[in-house]
């Protein structure tokens, strides 16, 4: 286990590396394709404990609209989409009228392709950093890989420019403790941050998260949690009075 001093020293070392080299680690962006049309995309269901607040479209496929729960959906007369007072955007499901089913099939395939792309990138710049304990660290752009899960028991800072990219390959779960934050500095943007998670993603109560989550399983946002990014899950997305804002 790293002591606070060691974590601080590691943060300084990472920042020194980027200062000395300019932008030594240049990860490339993960292309989302049609999956990028959604703030939340799930294969099996999206649920909310009201009131949640989502800015952006949400969708389920191949699941039907009955697997979008807690949103009090109102169907559009075209039956192509629905509306919800909790969503600033549209709600789509595979059971809606054409062209929605076809569009969602493409989006899900693109989500899965993005996951495989992120997971398969070789030669990480940082391997098993902090043994998966990221609390208190400042992370520069690059490709990160862990052979286990990661935790954030304290705030985490991502420091880089507006065009810099972070790709995080996580073989286990991503667990963020309640009331903690991911902070962006130097112009870093959530749209350029990609969390590929093989396990479950859990964002604790009152925590704030930044970036695009590509989850092989599910994503849960506890009471009062917020995300500036996208929740793209190959199983379910669960919101408990949470906020998701697409970048």
N, C-alpha and C positions, 0 to 999 in steps of 0.2 A: 504493500500500500504506500502511496506517495504522501509525504507530509506536505502541509501548505507551502513550506519553503521550497521544496522540490518542484511543486506545481508552478510556483511563481518563477523559479529559475528556468523551467522549461518554456514558459510563456515568453520570457525575455529572449531565450535562445531562438525561438521561432520568429519573433519579430526582428531580431538581428539578422537572421538569415534572409528575410525578404528585403531588409534595408540594404544589405551588402550586395545583393545580387539583382536587385530590381524586381523581377517577377520570375524567380527561378522555377517554380512549379506552375505549369500552365496546363491544367486540366481542361478538357474540351467539354462544352455543354452537352447535356443529355437531351436528345430530341424527343419531345413528347407527342408529336404528330397531333392527331385529332383528340387525344386525351387532354391536350392543353386547352380545350374548349370548356373545361369543367373545373370548378373549385373542388368538388368532391365527385369521385367516380368509384363505384363499388360493383363487384360482380354479384354479391349476395344480399345486400340490403343497407339502407341508411336509416338510422333511428335518432330521434331527438327527445330529450326531456325538456319541454318548453320552459322558457323561451330561449332558443338558440338564434344566432344571427349569421347568415351566410351571404356574402357578396360574391356572386358568380353563379353559374349554372351547376346543378347537381344531377346525377344520373345513376341508374342501376341497370345492369345488363349482364347476364341473361335474365336476371330476376324481373318480376313483374312489379307494377306500381303498388301492389299490396305489401311489398317489402320496403316501402318508404313509409315509415311510421312516425307519428307524433307531429307531423307537419300540417295536418288539416288541409289536405290538398283540394284545390278547386280546379276541375278540368277545364281547359280551353275548349270552345265549341268545335274546334278542328280535331280534338282528341290527339293532337300531335305532342302536346305538353300540358303540364299543370302549373298552377301558381300556389305559393304559400306566403303568408305574411312574414314568415321567418327567413325567406329567401329573396334577396334582391337579384333576380334572375329567373330562370325557368327550371322546372323539374321534369326530367325525362325518364322514361322506363321502357323496357323492351316490349311491353304489352301495349304501347300506344300505337297510333296510326302511322303509316308510312309518311315520310322517310325515316322516322325515328329508329325503328329496329335496325335498319341497315347502318345508319350513322353510328349507333351505339356499338354495333359489332366491330366496326372499324376502330372506334375509340378504345375499346377494350383490347383489341389486338395491338394497337399502338402502345397502350399502357404496358402490356406484357413485354413488348419489344424493348421499350425503354428500360424496364426492370432488368432484362437480360443484358442489355448494353451496359448499364451501370454496374451490374454484378460481375460482369466478365472482363472488365478493364484490368490489364496486367500491370505489374511493376508499380506498386503504390509508392508514393513519396514518403508516407508515414505508415508503419506497420505496428499494430497493437499499441498505439500511443496511449500512455497512461494506464495500460492494462484495462482500457475501456472506461476508466473513471475520468470524465471530462470536466467535472465541476471546477471552476476557477481558472480554466485554461483560455488562452487566446490562440485561435487557430488561423493560420495563413492559408491562402488558396492552395489547392492541390488535391491529390487522390489519397484518401485515407482508407485503411483496411483493418478490420478487427476479426479475429477468429472466434469471437464470442459476442456477447451483448455489450451495450454501453449504458452508462448511467450519467445523469446530470444532477448532482446533489447540490450544486451551487451554480451561479450564473456562468454562462459561456459567451465569449466574444469571438466573432468572426471578423477579422481585419483584412481588408483588401479593397481594390478599386471596383468601379462600377462594371467593368467587363470581366473581372476575375471570376473563376468558377471553383466551387468546392464539390467534390463527389465523395460521399461516405459509404463504404461497403461494410455492412454490419451483418455478421453471420447469425446473431441471436436476436434478443429483444432490444428495443430502445425504450428506456424508462427515464422520464424527466420528472423530478420531484416537484411537489406543489410550490407555487409562489416563486419559482425560479424563472430566469429569462435567458433567451439567446439574444445578445445584443450585436448589432451590426455597426462597424466603424469604417471610416475611410471611403465611404461610398458603396460598400458592398450591398448587393441587391438579392432579395429573397428568390427571385426568379432564376438566379444562377447557383442556387444551393440545392443539392440533390442528396437525399437520405435513402439509400437502398437498404431495406430492412427485411431480413429473411424471417424474423419472428414477429412478435406483437409490438406495436407502438403504443405507448401510454403516455399521455401528457397530463401531468398532475393538476389538481385543482388550483386555479388562479395563475398557472404558469403561462408564459408566452413563448411561442415557438416560431422560428423563421425557416422557410424553405419548403421544397417539394418533397413529400414523403411518398416513396414508391414501396409499398408494403406487399410482401408475399402473402401475408395473412391479414390481420385486422388492425384498425386504428381506433383508439378510444381517447376522447378528450373529456376530462373530468370537469366538474362544476366550475364555471368561470374561466376555464382555459381559453386561450386565444391562439390563433395561427395566422401569420401572414405568409401564405403559401398555398399549397394544394395537398389534399388528402386523396391519394390514388391507391386503392386497396383491392387486392384480389379476393378478399372475403368481405367482411362488414366494416362499416364506419359507424361509430357510436358517439353521439354528442350529448353531453349533459349540461344544458344551458351554456353552450360554448359558442365561440365566435370564430369563423373562418373567412378570411378576406383574400381573394386571389390577387397575386402581385401584378 
